[in-house]
Amino acid sequence: MPRKAKEEMIKKEQTSATKVAKRAKTTTNKTSKATKVAKTTKTPKKATTKKRTATKSDTLKNEYYDLPTSYNQTVVKILAQTPKILFVYWDISEKDKEKLMKKYGDNFFQETSPFLLITNKTKNYSFEIEVNDYANSWYLSIPDSDCKYEVTLIRRMKNRLPFVPLDEPQSNSSANQSYVAISCSETLETPNDHILFEKLGKTIFLQDVKSHKVEEKNIASFTFMQNIGEIYNIYDFYKQIYQDELKENVLNTPLSSS
């Protein structure tokens, strides 16, 4: 082979080898860069749900509370449920129970029975209702409405229990004083259960139960007002009040005597 041709062939081989080396170097650089990028890129973490810590308000919502059977206070309270029915609530504190046992003996509560002494301060009479040691409230029927009442929690010895029936109210007597008073209520004035004809003025006010509209009526001109004490039928009274409405049938309903 001529020398010149041999040199050209060697030169071509060297050029080809250089290109292969460059190509290999470029591939290596790209692979290295890809590896660096992969290392620097953080893998996204899975979303985690953070548990909510229960608060105090959540605890209160889920809890159920019973009202205490006793507030450890010596007290007697009365409420008027109706004009002739009273609701009475009472309680004795542990401290006062200890005082009573110290004064009257350790068996004081075993040897005595609880009573409610009801006093009508308006008409000056009183009567008793026997209760029991398992109760701390009672409903009482009273004979008179529109009166001032007072209730006293008392205890009597079991071997002498004077009892005044509810339908036979009597005045206080010395026999009824043989008791130990525990606590007394406040004075309560019960509502009336009738129209107070004796307290009617010249004007009365009527309210529509549906529209709540208040209307004023002057009853001074009613002739029967002079003999108000002789009126026993409320039907006649309403006929006088609503005479204009009844003529024009404004009430749109028959007037009931009830």
URWO-V445888 format. One line per field, one symbol per residue. phi: phi as a letter, one per 20 degrees, with the letter a starting at -180 (. if undefined). psi: psi as a letter, one per 40 degrees, with the letter a starting at -180 (. if undefined). burial: 1 if it has 9 or more other ideal C-beta (glycine too) atoms within 8 Angstrom, else 0. A space follows every 10 residues. Layout:
# URWO-V445888
phi->???
psi->???
burial->???
This chain:
# URWO-V445888
phi->.fffffffff ffffffffff ffffffffff ffffffffff eefffffdee feffefffff feeddefffb dlcebcccce fcgccdddcb acffffffff ffedofegff eccecdeede ffdlbbbcce dbfedcbbdd edfcelcecb cdeccdffeb cfcdgfecfc ffcffeeebd feacefecef fedbfeffdf eecccdcffe emfececedf efffffdffe ecdfgfffff fdfffffelf flafeefe
psi->hidddddddd dddddddddd dddddddddd dddddddddd hhhhihhihh hhhhiddddd deihhihiei efhhihiiih didehihhhi ihiddddddd dddeidfddd eiiiihhhhh edefiiiihh aieeieiihh hidhifihih hhhihiideh ghhhideghi iiiddeegih hdiiiihhhi iifihgdeeh aehihhhhed eehhhhhhed ehdeddfdee hehddddddd dfdddddefd dfiihie.
burial->0000010000 0000000000 0000000000 0000000000 0000000000 0000000010 0000000000 0000111101 0011111111 1110011001 1000000110 0111111111 1000111111 0000000101 0101111111 1111110000 1101010011 0000010011 1110100101 0000000001 0011010100 0000001010 0001100100 1000011111 1100110000 00001000
